[in-house]
């Protein structure tokens, strides 16, 4: 996996979460804010990587997605291996 594939995977996970929340919890409200925070975190992490080659945000984003159960353990390991290679 390369950096482009890693970032695409993380963004795909967020989009999957957004679709799930939108379809399931739209009537309940409140949960959509979590998805917006994930999107903001992803944007900030990608920006940090592009501007300062700082991978901290991407590592934290991957950990958050794994904690939410959106990123599988196998995907998480692949992402972390790629990020470790980049550092």
N, C-alpha and C positions, 0 to 999 in steps of 0.2 A: 504494500500500500504506500502511495506517495502522499505528499502534503495536500495536493488537490483532491485526491480521493478521500482523504481524511476529513477535510473541511466539508466536502459534499455529503459525506456520511453524517456528520454532526448536524448539518442543516436539514438533511432529509429526516433525521430523527425529530428535530423540532417541528418540522412541517407535519409529520405524522401525528405528533402530540397535539398540534393545533387543530387538525381535522378531527381527532378523537374528542377533544374538549368541546369544539364547536358543535359537533353532532350529538354529543351525549349530555353535556352539562350546560348548554346554552340557556335553558330555562332556569337553572339554579343561580347563575351569575357568580361573580367572584373568582372563579377558577380561571377565567380568561386572562386575568392579570398575571398569573404565573407564566403563561405562554408568552405574554408580552415581555416579561422580565427575561425569560430565556432568550428571546430574540434580541433584546438589547445587550445581554451578556455576550451572545454570539457575535454580534456586530462589533462590540468593543474588543473582544478577544481576537477576531480576525484583523481588525485595525492595528492592534498592538503588534501582531505578528508581522504585518506588512510594513509598518513604520519603524519598529525597533527590534524586530526579530525576537520578540519576547513571547515565549510559548506558555507562560504562566496561565493566561486566560483560557487558552485552548485546553490545557490540562484540567483546569477547574471545571470548565464546561463539560468535558467528557465525564468527569467524576459526578457531576450533578445529574447528567442524563442517565448514568448508570444507577445512581441512587433512586431516581424516579422509575427505574425499570424500563426505560425507553431504549437504552443501549445495552445489549447483551454483554455478558462477561467476555465472550470471545471477541466481540467488536471492540470492547473497552481495551483489551489486551493489545489488539492490533493497532488501535489509535495511539496507545501509550508507547508502543514500540516505535512507531513512526515518529512521534514527537521526541522521543529520546534520541533517535538517530539525527534529528534536526538540530538538537541542542549542542 
